[in-house]
């Protein structure tokens, strides 16, 4: 199945779920709920784009949720100590990119498995966040001294939530990078066959490392938006399992966990579909404890579909030969 066919399938499912939700409860798409849903799509969509780039290389990043906790408490503590908001934001985003760079180096230079590297990151960043806060909850209070920053992060532009506006901007940039640039071609080539790409003269180390850097940067942007959205960060629970949403969005959107496949539009569709599913879960009064179970089922279905389609494609190619 080609990427466009996958996207079409997700789009049809999304439309059906939206219609079903509206029929179940017309108020589910009220102005307030649409604002909140759009805000969440923006926050989740940004870091899902970064995850998608990493998955296209054949890698994965399991540390995103813990990174949210570390960067979130770090930002809150910096602002609390009176550090200038612009500097605090710069340090936070640079920190995310630095983490991604470190992941990339460990994967490409030390030849460690992405799963192992980012699993260690998941444990390390959560542990550091809990240590520096002594398990205390950090927040922004009344945002004295940085009211403009909180207003910008939680506000709207012509009625559109700021996170959604940022998502559109990042999606456009990522689309050009992934689908219209030489780097994008190299990224897909590395994901399909890293060894062949290296023999073809592609600097595979640089290509993969930059994917992790972008993933870390996008995670940092989302961490800032999420911190202001929740207005409090408990280091022990903040961002728990959020990497699941990113992986699910990417897989649903057509990114293959084998690497070499994926589109920006597909990732955006996957993100939107997950938020609609979350809305539907609440609407149907399914216990919130089952939310992660729903995510697991969604990921499993996506992987099974990708596996079956890959086998079918291989059989067709074998028959033609």
N, C-alpha and C positions, 0 to 999 in steps of 0.2 A: 504494500500500500504506500503510495507516495505521500509526502508531507501534506500536500494540499487536501488529499482525501481524508487524512487523519484530522486535519483542522475542520473540515466540513462536518465530519462525524461529531466532533466535540461541540461545534456550533449548533447542530441540530439538537443534541442532548441539552445544551444550555437553554435554548429557546423553549424546549418542552418543560424543563424544570421551572423556568420563569413563569410560564403560563400556568403550570400546576400550582405554583405558590400563590399566584394572583387569584386563582379560582378558590383556593383553600381559604385565603384571607386577603381580601382586597387592600387592607390597611398595611400589609407587609411592605408595600412599595409606596408608602407615604413619603412626603418630603424629608422628614427627619430620618426615616430609616434608609432612604436612598443616600442621604448625606453620609450617614455612618457606614453604610456598605461601601460607598465610593472611597471613603477614607481608608477603610481596611484593605480594599483592593489595591489602593495606591501603596500602602505600607508593605503588604505582602508581595505585591508585584515587583517592586524594586529589587528586593533581595532574591526573588525567584529568577529574575533575569541573570543575576550573577551566578546563581546555582546552575542555570541552564548552560552558561558558557563552560563551566567546569565539567558538567556531564557530557557535553559535546566532545570534550577531550578524552572521554572515557574514565574520568575521575569522579569524585564526589566530595562534598564538604559536610561533615557531620557536626561541625563546631559552631554553626551559625547561631543557634539558640543561646549557647553559653557566651558567645561573643556579644550578643545583645545585652546580657547581664553585666559583663565586664565593662563594656563601653558606656552602657546606661548609667551605672553607678559612678563611673569615672567622670562622666559629664556632669552629673548632679553634684559631685564633690568639688569639682573645679569651679562651678558656678557658685557654690556655697562659700568657697574661699575667696570669692571676689575676682577671680580671673576673668578677663574681658571675654564676653560671649563669643566674639569672632575667633579669638585665639582658642577658646575651649572647643568650638566646633571644628576648627582646623586640626587640632590635636586629635580629636575623636576620629575624624575621617582619615587622617594620616595613620592613626593607630590601626584602623581596619585594613588599610592598604598594606601596612607593614606586616600584619598577621598573614595576609594573603601571600605576600612575597616570601615569608618564611615557609609557609606551606609549600609553595611552588619550588623553592630551593630543595627542601627535604625530599620532595617527590622526584624532581628531575636530576639533582646532583647526587643525592644519597641513595637514589633508587628505592625509596620506601613506598609502600602501598598507600595510596590516598586514603583508603579506609582507616589504616592504622594511624597515619599522621593526624588526620582530623578527629579521630576518636580520642587520641591523646589530648588534642586541643579542646575537645568537648569537656574533658575532665579537668584539665589545667585551668582554663579560663573561668570555669564555674568556681573552682577552688580558690583562685586568686580573688575573684569578686567577693566571695564569702569571707575571705580572710581580711581584706582591707576594710570591709564594712562591719566586721565582727557579727555578721548575720543580721545587722540592723537594716531596716528599710530606709532607703534614701528617696528623696523627692525634691520638688521644686517650690513647694509652699505657695506663697502668693507671687512668686517670680519677681520679687523686688530687685530692681537693677537690670533685669533682662526681660521686662514685660513684652517688648517688641518681638523678642525671639519666640516666646511662648505663643504670642498671638499669631506670628507667622507660621509656626509649625502646626498649630491647631485651627488656623483660619481657613478662609475660602477666597477664591478668585472668581468673581462674577458668579457666585453660587456654587462653584466647583471646588471641592476640598483640595487644599494645597498638596497633600500626598498624591492625589490623583493627577494633578497638574504636573508634578515632578515625574511621576511614572510615565506620562506621555512623552515628556522631554527625554528622559533616559531611554525609553523604548525607541524613539526616533534615532538617537545616537547609536544605540546598540544595533538597530536594524542596519544602519549604514555600515557599521563596523563589521557585522557578521555576514551580511548578504551583498555588500557592494564594495568591499575592500579586499586587498591582497591578504591581509591578516585573517579575514574570515575564511578565505579559501584554504589558507594554511591550517586554520583551526579544524576545519572539517577533514582535511587530509590527515592530520595527526590523529584525529579521533577514529578514522577508518583504519589506518595502519601506520602506527608511529614509526616503525622500522623502515617501511617503504618511503615515508615522507622524509626521513633523515637521509636515506640514500639519494633522494631526489634533490638534496641540497637545502632543505628547509631546516632552519634552526629550531628544532622541536623543543629544546629546553626553554628558549625564550617565549615561544608561542604558549606553552603550557603554563609557565610562570605568570605571564600576563593575564591569563584566564583566572588564576587564583588571586592575583592582585585586584582585578576588577570585581571579583566575587567579594573580597574583603571590603573594598570601598563601598560597594552597593549595600553590603550588610551594615556598614557604619552609618550610612544615610538612613536606612530603615530603623536602625537602633535609636537614632536621634528622634525620629518621628514617633516611634513606638513609646519611647520614654516620656515624651510630652503628652502623648495620647492617654497613657495610663496615669501619668502625673506622680507615679511612685514606682520604685524599683526594689523588689525584694530579691536579693542576690541568689537566694536558694531556689526560687521558682520562676523568676522573670525570664521569658523566652524559652521555657522548657519545651522541647520537642518541636520548636518552630522550623527546624531543618526538615521535618517531615512534610510541612506544607510546601516548602520550596521544591523538594524532590517530587512530591505528588503533582504539583503544578507543571513542572517540567516534563515529567513522564506522560501525564495526561495530554500535554500540548504537543507530543510527538517526539520528544527527546528520547533517544534510545540509551539505556544504561550501558550498552556496549560502546557507545561513542559514535561520532561521525554523523549524527542526525539531530535535527531540531530547527525550529524557527522562532523568531521573536513573537510573531502573531500567535503561534501555537501556545507559547508560554503564557501570554496575556489571557488567552481563552481558558487555559488550565487554571490560572489564578482566579479568574472570575467565576468559573464553574465551582471551585472549592468554596468560595464565599457564599454562593447561592445555595450550595449543599448545606453549609453551616446554618444559613437562615432557615432552610427547610427542616433541618434537625430541630431547631428551636420551635419552629412553627408546629411540628408534629409532636412536640413535647417529649421527644426522645431524651432520656437522661443524659446530661452533659458529660457524664463519665464515659459514655460510649462514643464521644466525638473522635477520640484517637483510634478507636476500633473502626469507625467509618473511614478514617484516613488510611488505615492499614488495608482495608478492603479495596479502596480506590487505587492505591499503589499496586496491590497484587493484581487487580484486573488489568491495569495498564501494562504491567510487565508481562502477564500472560498473553495479552493481545499482541504485544510487540514480538514475543517469542513465536507465537503461532503464525503471525504474518511473515516473520523472517524465514521460518521453515517453508512456508508456501512459496515465497519468492525464490528460495534456493532450489526448490523442486522444479519450478518453472524454468530457471536458468539451466539446470541439469538436463531437463527434457529437450530444450532447444539445442543444447550442445550435442 
